[in-house]
Amino acid sequence: MDNFISHILLVDDDDGIRSLVKKYLNENNFLVTSAENAEDASEKIKVIKFDLIILDIMMPGKSGLEFIKEHKKKLKTPIILLTAKGEPNERIKGLEIGADDYLPKPFEPKELVLRILNILDKTRKKDQVRTIEFRNVKIDLNKLLIIKKGREFKINNAEKKILENMIDNPGKTFSREDIGELIKLDKERSIDVIITRLRKKIEIDPKNPKFLQTIRGVGYVLWIE
């Protein structure tokens, strides 16, 4: 990977498109692994961590949309869809279920490269936000610390995952089910205990939270802006 910008998974059943796109991306310093169908792609993402996936929608067997539905919850890798010009509904559906961008066929390879660079740049900027400060509180996800009024509180990996996702999605309410999926825990009482523990580390007055609030009957939300 030393001489490459990033590692891309290219999924398309058309041999010609795979060959041309791979050649062009290699010439632009991308490492490319190709898959001829969704099943092949599913096997490859089990063993390789890709920086981005280029995914054709219409393929024999499992479609690109089915691939996204199957993997997007546990796969944070950005996805660019390749679509036929007459598939506006498929494009919309793809964006709704988690794709990051789309490109209708036929396309200019240079435009594909620009879209890849744009998405990778946004992803890297998002990943760099590992420390955030508000009021008298500082959350440092790199050091697994919350610093409040000069006091340090350690956070564990489960607490880190919850905070990370809430910070990445400001104003979004997370249900107990959402949080359970993030930390692989299905006991609602245990999730409530974790939230209570986090409040003690974040809030000035944990019994009257201003930041990590409960939305009655829905879940929890982090207000830090």
Backbone as numpy.savetxt, mean C-alpha at the origin, in Angstrom:
# Nx Ny Nz CAx CAy CAz Cx Cy Cz
20.49 -5.78 -8.04 19.67 -4.57 -8.04 20.52 -3.30 -8.04
21.87 -3.45 -7.90 22.72 -2.28 -7.72 22.57 -1.24 -8.81
22.43 -1.68 -10.06 22.38 -0.74 -11.17 20.96 -0.47 -11.65
19.97 -0.96 -10.94 18.58 -0.78 -11.36 17.85 0.18 -10.44
16.88 0.92 -11.03 16.06 1.85 -10.25 15.15 1.07 -9.32
14.50 0.03 -9.86 13.56 -0.76 -9.08 13.26 -2.07 -9.79
12.59 -2.98 -9.07 12.26 -4.29 -9.61 10.75 -4.33 -9.91
10.42 -4.60 -11.16 9.03 -4.55 -11.63 8.57 -5.94 -12.06
7.33 -6.27 -11.70 6.69 -7.50 -12.20 5.75 -7.11 -13.34
5.99 -7.68 -14.52 5.17 -7.42 -15.70 4.29 -8.65 -15.97
2.97 -8.45 -15.92 2.03 -9.56 -16.07 1.17 -9.33 -17.31
1.39 -10.15 -18.34 0.62 -10.02 -19.59 0.71 -11.33 -20.35
-0.41 -11.78 -20.91 -0.40 -13.06 -21.64 0.14 -12.93 -23.06
0.37 -11.70 -23.52 0.88 -11.46 -24.88 2.41 -11.48 -24.87
2.98 -12.49 -25.52 4.45 -12.63 -25.55 5.13 -11.40 -26.14
4.51 -10.84 -27.20 5.10 -9.68 -27.88 5.17 -8.47 -26.97
4.07 -8.19 -26.25 4.05 -7.05 -25.33 5.05 -7.25 -24.21
5.09 -8.46 -23.64 6.05 -8.73 -22.56 7.48 -8.49 -23.02
7.79 -8.97 -24.21 9.15 -8.84 -24.73 9.52 -7.38 -24.98
8.61 -6.62 -25.62 8.90 -5.22 -25.95 9.00 -4.35 -24.69
8.04 -4.52 -23.78 8.04 -3.72 -22.56 9.26 -4.03 -21.70
9.57 -5.31 -21.57 10.73 -5.70 -20.78 12.01 -5.10 -21.34
12.16 -5.15 -22.68 13.36 -4.60 -23.33 13.46 -3.10 -23.07
12.35 -2.38 -23.23 12.36 -0.93 -23.05 12.65 -0.57 -21.59
12.04 -1.27 -20.66 12.25 -0.96 -19.25 13.68 -1.30 -18.83
14.23 -2.39 -19.34 15.63 -2.72 -19.07 16.56 -1.61 -19.54
16.25 -1.07 -20.72 17.07 0.02 -21.28 16.99 1.29 -20.42
15.91 1.38 -19.61 15.73 2.54 -18.73 16.05 2.20 -17.27
16.89 1.18 -17.11 17.43 0.82 -15.79 16.42 0.23 -14.81
15.42 -0.48 -15.33 14.50 -1.22 -14.47 14.80 -2.71 -14.58
14.80 -3.40 -13.46 14.88 -4.86 -13.46 13.46 -5.38 -13.63
13.25 -6.28 -14.59 11.90 -6.75 -14.90 11.82 -8.27 -14.79
10.83 -8.73 -14.04 10.46 -10.15 -14.01 9.10 -10.24 -14.68
8.90 -11.20 -15.56 7.62 -11.28 -16.27 6.84 -12.53 -15.87
5.52 -12.41 -16.01 4.61 -13.53 -15.76 3.57 -13.52 -16.87
3.17 -14.72 -17.33 2.27 -14.78 -18.48 0.79 -14.84 -18.08
0.53 -14.98 -16.78 -0.86 -14.98 -16.32 -0.90 -14.67 -14.82
-2.12 -14.50 -14.30 -2.28 -14.11 -12.89 -1.79 -15.20 -11.94
-1.98 -16.46 -12.32 -1.54 -17.56 -11.47 -0.02 -17.55 -11.33
0.67 -17.34 -12.46 2.14 -17.25 -12.46 2.59 -16.07 -11.60
1.89 -14.93 -11.73 2.22 -13.74 -10.93 2.03 -14.00 -9.44
0.97 -14.72 -9.08 0.70 -15.03 -7.68 1.84 -15.83 -7.05
2.41 -16.75 -7.82 3.54 -17.54 -7.32 4.78 -16.67 -7.14
4.99 -15.73 -8.07 6.20 -14.90 -8.01 6.17 -13.91 -6.84
4.99 -13.35 -6.52 4.95 -12.39 -5.41 5.10 -13.07 -4.05
4.99 -14.40 -4.02 5.22 -15.13 -2.77 6.70 -15.13 -2.38
7.57 -15.05 -3.39 9.01 -15.19 -3.11 9.83 -13.94 -3.42
9.22 -12.97 -4.14 9.96 -11.75 -4.50 9.17 -10.53 -4.07
9.84 -9.55 -3.48 9.20 -8.28 -3.12 9.44 -7.29 -4.26
8.40 -7.01 -5.03 8.52 -6.10 -6.16 8.22 -4.66 -5.73
8.77 -3.71 -6.49 8.52 -2.29 -6.22 7.26 -1.81 -6.92
6.87 -2.50 -8.01 5.69 -2.10 -8.78 5.25 -3.26 -9.66
3.96 -3.34 -9.93 3.41 -4.38 -10.81 2.70 -3.72 -11.99
3.03 -4.16 -13.20 2.30 -3.76 -14.41 1.41 -4.94 -14.77
0.11 -4.72 -14.80 -0.84 -5.83 -14.85 -1.88 -5.66 -15.95
-1.92 -6.62 -16.86 -2.96 -6.62 -17.90 -4.29 -7.04 -17.29
-5.38 -6.39 -17.69 -6.70 -6.75 -17.15 -7.21 -8.03 -17.78
-7.23 -8.09 -19.11 -7.84 -9.22 -19.81 -6.81 -10.30 -20.10
-6.90 -11.40 -19.33 -6.01 -12.54 -19.54 -6.81 -13.82 -19.44
-6.38 -14.88 -20.11 -7.05 -16.17 -19.96 -6.98 -16.63 -18.52
-8.00 -17.33 -18.05 -8.01 -17.77 -16.66 -8.40 -16.61 -15.76
-7.63 -16.38 -14.74 -7.92 -15.31 -13.77 -7.57 -13.95 -14.38
-8.49 -12.99 -14.28 -8.25 -11.66 -14.84 -7.37 -10.83 -13.91
-6.89 -9.70 -14.44 -6.11 -8.79 -13.63 -6.89 -8.26 -12.44
-8.18 -8.00 -12.63 -9.03 -7.50 -11.54 -9.17 -8.55 -10.44
-9.29 -9.81 -10.84 -9.39 -10.89 -9.85 -8.08 -11.03 -9.06
-6.97 -10.80 -9.77 -5.66 -10.84 -9.10 -5.59 -9.75 -8.03
-6.06 -8.53 -8.36 -6.02 -7.43 -7.39 -6.90 -7.77 -6.18
-8.13 -8.21 -6.45 -9.05 -8.55 -5.34 -8.45 -9.59 -4.41
-7.74 -10.54 -4.98 -7.17 -11.64 -4.20 -6.00 -11.18 -3.32
-5.21 -10.22 -3.84 -3.95 -9.91 -3.17 -3.83 -8.51 -2.58
-4.69 -7.56 -2.97 -4.41 -6.17 -2.62 -4.39 -5.90 -1.12
-5.19 -6.59 -0.33 -5.22 -6.33 1.12 -3.88 -6.60 1.77
-3.18 -7.64 1.29 -1.89 -7.97 1.90 -0.71 -7.51 1.05
-1.01 -6.96 -0.14 0.04 -6.54 -1.07 0.02 -5.02 -1.19
1.06 -4.37 -0.68 1.09 -2.90 -0.73 1.78 -2.39 -1.99
2.21 -3.30 -2.85 2.91 -2.91 -4.08 1.99 -2.12 -5.01
2.43 -0.93 -5.49 1.60 -0.18 -6.44 1.39 -0.95 -7.75
0.22 -0.73 -8.37 -0.15 -1.47 -9.59 -0.58 -0.52 -10.69
-0.02 -0.71 -11.89 -0.47 -0.01 -13.10 -1.20 -1.03 -13.96
-2.44 -0.72 -14.32 -3.22 -1.61 -15.18 -2.98 -1.32 -16.65
-2.88 -2.36 -17.45 -2.87 -2.22 -18.91 -4.26 -2.62 -19.39
-4.93 -1.72 -20.10 -6.31 -1.98 -20.51 -6.49 -1.74 -22.00
-7.50 -2.41 -22.56 -7.88 -2.13 -23.95 -8.67 -0.82 -23.97
-8.64 -0.11 -25.09 -9.28 1.21 -25.17 -10.76 1.16 -24.86
-11.42 0.05 -25.19 -12.87 -0.01 -24.99 -13.30 -0.55 -23.64
-12.45 -0.40 -22.61 -12.76 -0.97 -21.31 -12.85 0.08 -20.19
-13.61 1.17 -20.41 -13.66 2.20 -19.35 -14.19 1.68 -18.03
-15.20 0.80 -18.08 -15.76 0.27 -16.84 -14.75 -0.58 -16.08
-13.95 -1.35 -16.83 -12.92 -2.18 -16.19 -11.86 -1.31 -15.53
-11.50 -0.20 -16.20 -10.49 0.71 -15.62 -11.00 1.29 -14.30
-12.26 1.75 -14.32 -12.84 2.34 -13.12 -12.90 1.32 -11.99
-13.32 0.10 -12.35 -13.41 -0.97 -11.36 -12.03 -1.26 -10.77
-11.02 -1.26 -11.63 -9.65 -1.52 -11.18 -9.16 -0.47 -10.20
-9.44 0.80 -10.51 -9.03 1.88 -9.61 -9.79 1.80 -8.29
-11.06 1.41 -8.36 -11.89 1.31 -7.14 -11.38 0.23 -6.20
-10.87 -0.86 -6.75 -10.45 -1.97 -5.87 -8.98 -1.93 -5.52
-8.26 -0.89 -5.97 -6.90 -0.75 -5.46 -5.78 -0.49 -6.44
-6.04 -0.48 -7.77 -4.97 -0.14 -8.71 -4.60 1.34 -8.55
-3.36 1.68 -8.87 -2.88 3.05 -8.67 -2.96 3.90 -9.94
-2.95 3.25 -11.10 -2.98 3.99 -12.37 -3.35 3.00 -13.47
-3.64 3.52 -14.66 -3.90 2.63 -15.79 -3.36 3.26 -17.06
-3.12 2.41 -18.05 -2.62 2.87 -19.34 -3.32 2.05 -20.42
-4.10 2.71 -21.31 -4.78 1.96 -22.37 -3.82 1.54 -23.48
-4.04 0.35 -24.00 -3.27 -0.14 -25.15 -3.89 0.40 -26.45
-3.08 0.65 -27.48 -1.61 0.66 -27.45 -1.09 1.91 -26.74
0.11 1.83 -26.19 0.65 2.97 -25.44 2.09 3.22 -25.85
2.54 4.44 -25.57 3.93 4.78 -25.81 4.76 4.29 -24.63
5.81 3.52 -24.89 6.64 3.03 -23.79 7.18 4.15 -22.90
7.46 5.31 -23.51 7.99 6.43 -22.73 6.95 6.89 -21.70
5.65 6.88 -22.09 4.60 7.28 -21.15 4.53 6.29 -19.99
4.71 5.01 -20.28 4.70 4.00 -19.23 5.83 4.28 -18.23
7.02 4.58 -18.73 8.16 4.88 -17.86 7.86 6.09 -16.98
7.27 7.13 -17.56 6.95 8.34 -16.78 5.94 8.03 -15.68
4.95 7.21 -16.01 3.94 6.84 -15.00 4.58 5.99 -13.89
5.47 5.10 -14.26 6.18 4.28 -13.26 6.98 5.18 -12.32
7.75 6.10 -12.90 8.59 6.99 -12.08 7.74 7.85 -11.16
6.59 8.31 -11.67 5.70 9.15 -10.87 5.17 8.37 -9.65
4.73 7.14 -9.88 4.19 6.33 -8.78 5.29 5.96 -7.78
6.47 5.59 -8.28 7.56 5.22 -7.38 7.99 6.41 -6.53
7.98 7.60 -7.13 8.35 8.82 -6.39 7.35 9.07 -5.26
6.05 8.94 -5.57 5.02 9.14 -4.54 5.14 8.10 -3.43
5.42 6.85 -3.83 5.54 5.77 -2.84 6.71 6.02 -1.91
7.84 6.45 -2.48 9.03 6.69 -1.65 8.82 7.86 -0.70
8.16 8.91 -1.18 7.88 10.06 -0.31 6.98 9.64 0.84
6.00 8.81 0.52 5.08 8.32 1.55 5.83 7.48 2.58
6.76 6.62 2.10 7.52 5.75 2.99 8.48 6.54 3.89
8.89 7.72 3.42 9.84 8.52 4.19 9.20 9.18 5.41
7.87 9.29 5.42 7.19 9.93 6.55 7.14 8.93 7.71
8.27 8.83 8.41 8.38 7.88 9.51 8.33 8.59 10.86
8.45 9.91 10.86 8.38 10.68 12.09 7.35 11.78 11.92
6.48 11.92 12.88 5.45 12.95 12.79 5.27 13.60 14.16
5.09 14.93 14.16 4.94 15.67 15.41 3.64 16.46 15.40
2.96 16.50 16.55 1.75 17.30 16.70 1.59 17.63 18.18
1.23 18.89 18.43 1.13 19.37 19.82 2.42 19.03 20.57
2.30 18.36 21.71 3.48 17.98 22.50 3.88 16.53 22.30
3.49 15.97 21.15 3.71 14.55 20.90 4.55 14.34 19.64
5.48 13.40 19.71 6.27 13.02 18.55 6.21 11.50 18.40
5.80 11.03 17.21 5.77 9.59 16.93 6.93 9.28 15.99
7.82 8.41 16.42 8.97 8.00 15.60 8.83 6.51 15.31
8.35 6.20 14.10 8.10 4.81 13.74 9.39 4.04 13.50
10.47 4.74 13.13 11.76 4.07 12.94 12.29 3.54 14.26
12.20 4.36 15.30 12.75 3.98 16.61 11.71 3.29 17.50
10.48 3.15 16.99 9.38 2.54 17.76 9.18 3.28 19.09
9.10 4.62 18.96 8.97 5.47 20.14 7.85 6.49 19.98
7.19 6.80 21.08 6.33 7.98 21.17 6.91 8.84 22.28
7.20 10.10 21.97 7.75 11.02 22.95 6.69 12.06 23.27
6.29 12.09 24.55 5.22 13.00 24.99 5.72 13.80 26.18
5.76 15.12 26.01 6.22 16.01 27.09 7.56 15.56 27.67
8.46 15.15 26.75 9.80 14.77 27.18 9.93 13.34 27.66
8.81 12.62 27.82 8.85 11.22 28.26 8.78 10.29 27.05
9.54 9.20 27.11 9.57 8.23 26.01 8.73 7.01 26.34
7.92 6.58 25.33 7.10 5.39 25.47 7.41 4.46 24.30
7.80 3.24 24.59 8.08 2.26 23.53 6.76 1.78 22.92
6.77 1.52 21.61 5.61 0.89 20.96 6.05 -0.43 20.34
5.14 -1.41 20.35 5.47 -2.70 19.76 5.06 -2.73 18.28
5.29 -3.85 17.62 5.02 -3.93 16.17 3.54 -3.80 15.84
2.67 -4.32 16.69 1.23 -4.20 16.45 0.81 -2.73 16.54
1.30 -2.03 17.56 0.98 -0.60 17.71 1.55 0.20 16.54
2.75 -0.17 16.11 3.38 0.51 14.98 2.52 0.36 13.72
2.04 -0.85 13.45 1.23 -1.08 12.25 -0.05 -0.26 12.27
-0.67 -0.19 13.42 -1.90 0.60 13.54 -1.61 2.08 13.28
-0.58 2.62 13.94 -0.24 4.03 13.76 0.18 4.32 12.33
0.97 3.44 11.76 1.47 3.61 10.40 0.31 3.76 9.42
-0.67 2.88 9.52 -1.81 2.91 8.61 -2.72 4.11 8.88
-2.87 4.48 10.13 -3.70 5.65 10.45 -3.04 6.94 9.97
-1.71 7.03 10.12 -0.99 8.22 9.66 -1.03 8.32 8.14
-0.95 7.17 7.46 -0.99 7.16 5.99 -2.39 7.47 5.45
-3.41 7.35 6.32 -4.80 7.58 5.89 -5.48 8.55 6.85
-5.03 9.83 6.85 -5.56 10.80 7.82 -7.07 10.97 7.70
-7.76 10.93 8.84 -9.21 11.12 8.85 -10.01 9.88 8.53
-9.32 8.77 8.20 -10.05 7.53 7.88 -10.40 6.79 9.16
-11.64 6.33 9.25 -12.06 5.54 10.41 -11.75 4.06 10.16
-11.05 3.45 11.10 -10.70 2.03 11.02 -11.61 1.24 11.94
-12.33 0.29 11.38 -13.18 -0.57 12.21 -12.29 -1.54 12.98
-12.87 -2.21 13.98 -12.11 -3.23 14.71 -11.66 -4.34 13.76
-12.51 -4.63 12.78 -12.16 -5.67 11.78 -10.94 -5.23 10.96
-10.92 -3.95 10.55 -9.77 -3.42 9.80 -8.50 -3.58 10.62
-8.57 -3.16 11.88 -7.40 -3.22 12.75 -6.98 -4.67 12.99
-7.98 -5.54 13.17 -7.69 -6.96 13.35 -6.94 -7.55 12.19
-7.30 -7.16 10.97 -6.61 -7.66 9.78 -5.18 -7.16 9.72
-4.98 -5.89 10.15 -3.63 -5.31 10.12 -2.68 -6.06 11.04
-3.17 -6.41 12.22 -2.28 -6.99 13.23 -2.54 -8.48 13.47
-3.35 -9.09 12.59 -3.63 -10.53 12.66 -4.23 -10.92 14.01
-5.26 -10.19 14.40 -5.92 -10.44 15.68 -7.43 -10.30 15.48
-8.20 -11.27 15.94 -9.64 -11.21 15.68 -10.48 -11.03 16.94
-9.83 -10.79 18.09 -10.57 -10.59 19.33 -10.80 -9.09 19.56
-12.06 -8.67 19.49 -12.38 -7.25 19.61 -11.89 -6.67 20.93
-12.04 -7.43 22.01 -11.62 -6.93 23.32 -10.12 -6.64 23.33
-9.33 -7.51 22.71 -7.88 -7.32 22.66 -7.53 -6.07 21.86
-8.28 -5.82 20.78 -8.05 -4.62 19.97 -8.35 -3.37 20.79
-9.43 -3.39 21.55 -9.77 -2.24 22.42 -8.66 -1.99 23.44
-8.07 -3.06 23.96 -6.99 -2.93 24.93 -5.77 -2.25 24.29
-5.46 -2.64 23.06 -4.32 -2.03 22.34 -4.57 -0.54 22.11
-5.78 -0.18 21.71 -6.12 1.23 21.49 -6.01 2.01 22.81
-6.49 1.43 23.89 -6.39 2.08 25.21 -4.93 2.31 25.58
-4.10 1.31 25.29 -2.67 1.41 25.59 -2.01 2.53 24.76
-2.39 2.60 23.48 -1.86 3.66 22.62 -2.28 5.04 23.11
-3.52 5.15 23.55 -4.00 6.44 24.05 -3.17 6.93 25.24
-2.79 6.01 26.10 -1.99 6.39 27.27 -0.64 6.96 26.84
-0.16 6.52 25.67 1.15 6.99 25.18 1.03 8.28 24.37
-0.14 8.50 23.74 -0.31 9.64 22.85 -1.03 10.81 23.50
-2.09 10.51 24.21 -2.99 11.55 24.71 -2.46 12.25 25.97
-2.73 13.55 26.07 -2.44 14.28 27.29 -3.40 13.81 28.39
-4.66 13.61 28.02 -5.67 13.08 28.93 -6.31 11.86 28.25
-5.79 10.66 28.51 -6.27 9.45 27.81 -7.76 9.18 27.96
-8.36 9.65 29.07 -9.80 9.41 29.27 -10.66 10.35 28.43
-10.06 11.43 27.95 -10.75 12.37 27.06 -9.89 12.59 25.82
-9.80 11.58 24.97 -8.86 11.64 23.83 -9.22 12.72 22.80
-8.20 13.43 22.36 -8.38 14.44 21.31 -7.85 13.96 19.97
-6.91 13.01 19.99 -6.25 12.56 18.77 -6.77 11.20 18.30
-6.63 10.18 19.14 -7.07 8.83 18.79 -8.49 8.65 19.33
-9.45 8.97 18.47 -10.84 9.06 18.93 -11.67 7.84 18.50
-12.72 7.60 19.27 -13.69 6.55 18.94 -14.83 7.16 18.14
-15.16 6.54 17.02 -16.36 6.89 16.27 -17.39 5.83 16.63
-18.34 6.22 17.46 -19.25 5.25 18.05 -19.94 4.37 16.99
-19.86 3.08 17.20 -20.52 2.13 16.30 -19.75 1.87 15.00
-18.62 2.57 14.82 -17.87 2.43 13.57 -16.45 1.93 13.82
-15.69 2.67 14.66 -14.32 2.28 14.91 -13.49 3.40 15.49
-12.24 3.50 15.03 -11.30 4.47 15.58 -10.69 5.32 14.46
-10.35 6.57 14.80 -9.74 7.47 13.83 -8.66 8.28 14.54
-7.57 8.58 13.81 -6.49 9.39 14.36 -6.56 10.79 13.74
-6.80 11.81 14.58 -6.84 13.21 14.13 -5.56 13.90 14.57
-4.68 14.20 13.63 -3.40 14.80 14.01 -3.11 16.08 13.23
-4.06 16.55 12.43 -3.82 17.75 11.63 -4.45 18.98 12.29
